[in-house]
């Protein structure tokens, strides 16, 4: 480190903890994104991300064990982990991968909303219902997550008093073909597969 113009003390208590902090942010962020792709069935992408995640983690933990007397590293490691969770969540929101189901409940006339959904190309279903204050309409639609913000902005303009919920979809099908399916592995499914064989 002296050859780089950095004293041993500065490297141990500034540079090294900073590198550990950044490494933890990187590997935890990758972990968050990898889980999203695992649940979305993107096996190759999840596998590649898993490799880089474990590699970066290995490099970070190696530095911890090589500098066990460095108390600053013990702070940098969990701080990077916590920050990595936040960064991963921000990245996940930006990626907006997968589908969501939106349920809209309102007592108002929904003709303008229907026109908007049709014009935007969203598939939807309207179910008549009844609430404590009388007849209501329940609108169901499934769409890509990146389209959600557009829908909510227009919904607030068309029906500002409408109640709505948004939920992630693990499986959706159209015309008999599964277009998105959860890739969650279970011991029950594995045993059923063995039984069929």
C-alpha positions in Angstrom: 0.0 0.0 0.0 2.9 2.3 0.6 3.8 2.1 -3.1 0.4 3.5 -3.9 0.9 6.4 -1.6 -1.6 5.0 1.0 -0.4 4.3 4.5 -1.1 1.0 6.2 -3.3 2.7 8.8 -5.4 4.5 6.2 -5.9 1.4 4.2 -6.9 -0.7 7.2 -9.4 1.8 8.7 -10.6 3.7 5.6 -10.0 1.9 2.3 -10.6 -1.7 3.4 -13.9 -1.0 5.3 -15.1 1.1 2.4 -14.4 -1.8 0.0 -16.2 -4.2 2.3 -19.1 -1.8 2.6 -19.4 -1.5 -1.3 -19.0 -5.2 -1.8 -21.8 -6.0 0.6 -24.1 -3.5 -1.1 -23.3 -5.1 -4.4 -23.9 -8.8 -3.4 -27.0 -8.1 -1.3 -28.5 -6.1 -4.2 -27.7 -9.0 -6.6 -29.4 -11.3 -4.1 -32.6 -9.3 -4.1 -32.8 -9.2 -7.9 -31.9 -12.9 -8.1 -34.8 -13.9 -5.9 -37.1 -11.9 -8.2 -35.9 -13.8 -11.2 -36.1 -17.1 -9.4 -39.8 -16.5 -8.6 -40.3 -15.4 -12.2 -38.8 -18.6 -13.6 -35.7 -17.0 -15.2 -33.4 -19.8 -14.3 -30.3 -18.9 -16.4 -30.4 -15.3 -15.2 -30.9 -16.3 -11.6 -28.0 -18.8 -11.8 -25.6 -16.2 -13.3 -26.5 -13.7 -10.6 -26.1 -16.3 -7.9 -22.5 -16.9 -9.1 -21.5 -13.3 -8.9 -23.4 -12.8 -5.6 -21.5 -15.7 -3.9 -18.2 -14.6 -5.5 -18.4 -11.0 -4.2 -19.6 -12.3 -0.7 -16.6 -14.6 -0.6 -14.2 -11.8 -1.3 -15.8 -9.6 1.4 -15.8 -12.3 4.1 -12.2 -13.2 3.2 -11.1 -9.6 4.0 -13.0 -9.8 7.3 -11.1 -12.9 8.4 -7.8 -11.5 7.3 -8.3 -8.4 9.4 -10.0 -9.8 12.5 -8.5 -7.0 14.6 -10.1 -4.3 12.5 -13.2 -3.1 14.3 -14.2 -0.7 11.5 -14.7 -3.6 9.2 -17.2 -5.1 11.6 -19.3 -1.9 11.2 -18.8 -1.7 7.4 -20.0 -5.3 6.9 -23.6 -5.0 8.4 -23.9 -1.4 7.2 -23.3 -2.6 3.6 -25.8 -5.4 4.1 -28.5 -3.0 5.3 -27.7 -0.5 2.5 -27.7 -3.4 0.0 -31.3 -4.3 0.9 -32.4 -0.7 0.3 -30.5 -0.5 -3.0 -31.9 -3.9 -4.1 -35.4 -2.8 -3.4 -34.9 0.4 -5.4 -33.5 -1.5 -8.3 -36.3 -4.0 -8.1 -38.8 -1.1 -8.4 -37.0 0.2 -11.4 -36.9 -3.2 -13.1 -40.7 -3.6 -12.5 -40.4 -7.3 -13.5 -43.5 -9.5 -13.6 -47.3 -9.0 -13.5 -49.7 -7.5 -11.0 -53.4 -7.8 -10.5 -55.3 -4.6 -9.8 -58.7 -4.6 -8.1 -60.7 -1.4 -8.3 -63.9 -1.0 -6.3 -66.1 2.0 -6.8 -69.7 3.2 -6.5 -69.3 5.7 -9.3 -70.0 5.1 -13.0 -67.1 3.2 -14.6 -67.8 3.9 -18.3 -64.8 6.3 -18.6 -62.6 3.8 -16.8 -63.8 1.1 -19.2 -63.0 3.3 -22.2 -59.5 4.0 -20.8 -58.8 0.3 -20.2 -60.0 -0.7 -23.7 -58.0 2.1 -25.3 -54.8 1.1 -23.4 -55.3 -2.5 -24.4 -55.7 -3.9 -20.9 -57.8 -7.0 -20.4 -60.2 -6.6 -17.6 -63.4 -8.0 -16.0 -66.1 -6.1 -14.3 -68.1 -7.7 -11.5 -71.2 -6.1 -10.0 -71.2 -6.1 -6.2 -72.9 -4.8 -3.2 -71.4 -2.9 -0.2 -72.5 -1.3 3.0 -73.6 1.8 1.1 -75.2 0.1 -1.9 -74.3 -1.3 -5.3 -70.6 -1.2 -6.3 -68.5 -2.3 -9.3 -65.4 -4.4 -8.9 -62.9 -4.1 -11.8 -60.1 -6.7 -12.1 -57.2 -6.3 -14.5 -53.8 -8.0 -14.8 -51.0 -6.1 -16.4 -47.2 -5.8 -16.5 -45.7 -4.0 -13.5 -44.1 -1.3 -15.7 -47.6 -0.4 -16.8 -48.9 0.0 -13.3 -47.9 3.6 -12.7 -49.7 4.7 -15.9 -52.9 2.9 -14.8 -52.8 4.4 -11.3 -52.2 8.0 -12.6 -55.2 7.7 -14.9 -57.3 6.0 -12.2 -56.8 8.9 -9.9 -57.9 11.3 -12.6 -61.0 9.2 -13.7 -62.1 7.9 -10.3 -60.3 9.8 -7.5 -62.4 8.2 -4.7 -62.1 4.6 -6.0 -60.6 2.0 -3.6 -57.9 -0.2 -5.2 -55.5 -2.9 -4.3 -52.4 -4.2 -6.1 -51.0 -7.7 -5.7 -48.1 -9.5 -7.4 -49.1 -12.4 -9.7 -47.1 -15.6 -9.7 -49.0 -17.3 -12.4 -51.1 -16.1 -15.3 -52.5 -17.8 -18.4 -54.0 -16.6 -21.7 -55.7 -18.7 -24.3 -54.7 -21.9 -22.5 -51.0 -21.1 -22.4 -49.2 -20.2 -19.2 -47.4 -16.9 -19.8 -45.9 -16.5 -16.3 -45.5 -19.2 -13.7 -43.9 -19.2 -10.3 -40.7 -21.2 -10.2 -40.9 -22.0 -6.5 -39.5 -25.4 -5.8 -41.2 -27.7 -3.3 -40.4 -31.1 -1.9 -44.0 -32.1 -2.6 -43.7 -31.3 -6.3 -40.4 -33.2 -6.5 -41.9 -36.3 -4.8 -44.9 -36.2 -7.2 -42.5 -36.0 -10.1 -40.6 -39.1 -8.9 -43.9 -41.0 -8.4 -44.9 -40.3 -12.0 -41.6 -41.5 -13.3 
